[in-house]
């Protein structure tokens, strides 16, 4: 996913004029719930269809939009300081955006192994593990104390 996405243009061809007075497309912040206009040919009492049908509500989500704040434990240089974090369906990868530049890696509970160290510059998103299965238990290791955001 490209870094820095803050909005997404959505066009619904069949009922676009009902969405916005400005025309057939609207720009909304990520994470905003958008209600589509009702279908023009179906009665209002019909049951909702699969995602993507007119008349349903959907939420535009982003991996980084679901990020959590982290603070590296000063004694262990890990986050979380105790226990494990679990990957979610929000992201395919484990990403961090530290407040100060750090080397970081991901350690997995199931295998007991860690991936290679990766440099993450201050204020920028960095992928530190790719294609991680949803529900995987992990923790992050760092080479120094830092705070920032993590998305997984």
FENQUITA-V354744 format. One record per pair of residues at least 12 apart in sequence whose C-alpha atoms are under 10 Angstrom apart, sorted by the first residue. I is the first residue (numbers start at 0). J is the second residue. If there is no record, write none. Layout:
((I J) (I J))
This chain:
((0 61) (0 62) (0 63) (0 90) (0 91) (0 92) (2 62) (2 63) (2 123) (2 124) (2 125) (3 63) (3 123) (3 124) (4 28) (4 29) (4 61) (4 63) (4 64) (5 26) (5 27) (5 28) (5 29) (5 30) (5 61) (5 63) (5 64) (6 25) (6 26) (6 27) (6 28) (6 29) (6 30) (6 31) (6 59) (6 60) (6 61) (7 24) (7 25) (7 26) (7 27) (7 28) (7 29) (7 59) (7 60) (8 24) (8 25) (8 26) (8 27) (8 28) (9 23) (9 24) (9 25) (9 26) (9 27) (9 33) (9 59) (10 22) (10 23) (10 24) (10 25) (10 26) (11 23) (11 24) (11 25) (11 35) (11 36) (11 51) (11 52) (11 53) (12 24) (12 53) (13 36) (13 37) (13 38) (13 39) (13 53) (14 35) (14 36) (14 37) (14 38) (14 39) (14 53) (14 54) (15 35) (15 36) (16 36) (17 35) (17 36) (17 37) (18 33) (18 34) (18 35) (18 36) (18 37) (19 36) (27 59) (28 59) (28 60) (29 58) (29 59) (29 60) (29 61) (29 63) (29 64) (30 57) (30 58) (30 59) (30 60) (30 61) (30 64) (30 65) (31 57) (31 58) (31 59) (31 60) (32 56) (32 57) (32 58) (32 59) (32 60) (33 55) (33 56) (33 57) (33 58) (33 59) (34 53) (34 54) (34 55) (34 56) (34 57) (34 58) (35 51) (35 52) (35 53) (35 54) (35 55) (35 56) (35 57) (36 52) (36 53) (36 54) (36 55) (36 56) (37 52) (37 53) (37 54) (37 55) (38 52) (38 53) (38 54) (38 55) (39 53) (39 54) (41 53) (41 54) (60 89) (61 89) (61 90) (61 150) (62 87) (62 88) (62 89) (62 90) (62 91) (62 92) (62 93) (62 94) (62 149) (62 150) (62 151) (63 89) (63 90) (63 94) (63 95) (63 96) (63 124) (63 148) (63 149) (63 150) (63 151) (64 89) (64 90) (64 150) (65 87) (65 89) (65 90) (65 148) (65 149) (65 150) (65 151) (66 89) (66 90) (66 94) (66 95) (66 96) (66 147) (66 148) (66 149) (66 150) (66 151) (67 95) (67 147) (67 148) (67 149) (67 150) (67 151) (68 95) (68 96) (68 97) (68 146) (68 147) (68 148) (68 149) (68 150) (69 95) (69 96) (69 97) (69 139) (69 145) (69 146) (69 147) (69 148) (69 149) (70 97) (70 98) (70 144) (70 145) (70 146) (70 147) (70 148) (70 149) (71 97) (71 139) (71 140) (71 141) (71 142) (71 143) (71 144) (71 145) (71 146) (71 147) (72 140) (72 141) (72 143) (72 144) (72 145) (72 146) (73 141) (73 143) (73 144) (73 145) (74 144) (75 140) (75 141) (75 142) (75 143) (75 144) (76 103) (76 139) (76 140) (76 141) (76 142) (76 143) (76 144) (76 145) (77 103) (77 104) (77 105) (77 106) (77 138) (77 139) (77 140) (77 141) (77 142) (77 143) (77 144) (77 145) (78 105) (78 137) (78 138) (78 139) (78 140) (78 141) (78 146) (78 149) (79 137) (79 138) (79 139) (79 140) (80 138) (80 139) (80 140) (81 138) (82 108) (82 136) (82 137) (82 138) (83 106) (83 107) (83 108) (83 135) (83 136) (83 137) (83 138) (83 139) (84 107) (84 108) (84 134) (84 135) (84 136) (84 137) (84 138) (84 139) (84 151) (85 107) (85 108) (85 132) (85 133) (85 134) (85 135) (85 136) (85 137) (85 138) (85 151) (86 131) (86 132) (86 133) (86 134) (86 135) (86 136) (86 137) (86 150) (86 151) (87 131) (87 132) (87 133) (87 134) (87 135) (87 150) (87 151) (88 131) (88 132) (88 133) (88 134) (88 151) (89 133) (89 150) (89 151) (90 129) (90 130) (90 131) (90 132) (90 133) (90 150) (90 151) (91 126) (91 128) (91 129) (91 130) (91 131) (91 132) (91 133) (91 150) (91 151) (92 125) (92 126) (92 127) (92 128) (92 129) (92 130) (92 131) (92 132) (92 133) (92 150) (92 151) (93 105) (93 125) (93 126) (93 127) (93 128) (93 129) (93 130) (93 131) (93 137) (93 139) (93 149) (93 150) (93 151) (94 119) (94 123) (94 124) (94 125) (94 126) (94 127) (94 128) (94 129) (94 148) (94 149) (94 150) (94 151) (95 119) (95 120) (95 121) (95 122) (95 123) (95 124) (95 125) (95 126) (95 127) (95 128) (95 139) (95 146) (95 147) (95 148) (95 149) (95 150) (95 151) (96 119) (96 120) (96 121) (96 122) (96 123) (96 124) (96 125) (96 126) (96 146) (96 147) (96 148) (96 149) (96 150) (97 119) (97 120) (97 121) (97 122) (97 123) (97 124) (97 125) (97 144) (97 145) (97 146) (97 147) (97 148) (97 149) (98 119) (98 120) (98 121) (98 122) (98 123) (98 144) (98 145) (98 146) (98 147) (98 148) (99 119) (99 120) (99 121) (99 122) (99 123) (99 143) (99 144) (99 145) (99 146) (99 147) (100 118) (100 119) (100 120) (100 121) (100 122) (100 123) (100 142) (100 143) (100 144) (100 145) (101 116) (101 117) (101 118) (101 119) (101 120) (101 121) (101 140) (101 141) (101 142) (101 143) (101 144) (101 145) (102 115) (102 116) (102 117) (102 118) (102 119) (102 120) (102 127) (102 140) (102 141) (102 142) (102 143) (103 115) (103 116) (103 117) (103 118) (103 119) (103 125) (103 127) (103 128) (103 139) (103 140) (103 141) (103 142) (103 143) (104 116) (104 117) (104 118) (104 119) (104 126) (104 127) (104 128) (104 138) (104 139) (104 140) (104 141) (104 142) (105 117) (105 127) (105 128) (105 137) (105 138) (105 139) (105 140) (105 141) (106 128) (106 136) (106 137) (106 138) (106 139) (106 140) (107 131) (107 135) (107 136) (107 137) (107 138) (107 139) (108 135) (108 136) (108 137) (108 138) (109 135) (109 136) (109 137) (110 137) (111 137) (112 137) (113 128) (113 137) (113 138) (113 139) (113 140) (114 127) (114 128) (115 127) (115 128) (116 128) (116 140) (116 141) (116 142) (117 141) (118 141) (118 142) (121 145) (121 146) (121 147) (122 147) (122 148) (123 147) (123 148) (124 147) (124 148) (124 149) (124 150) (125 149) (125 150) (126 149) (126 150) (126 151) (127 139) (128 151) (131 151) (133 151) (134 151) (135 151))
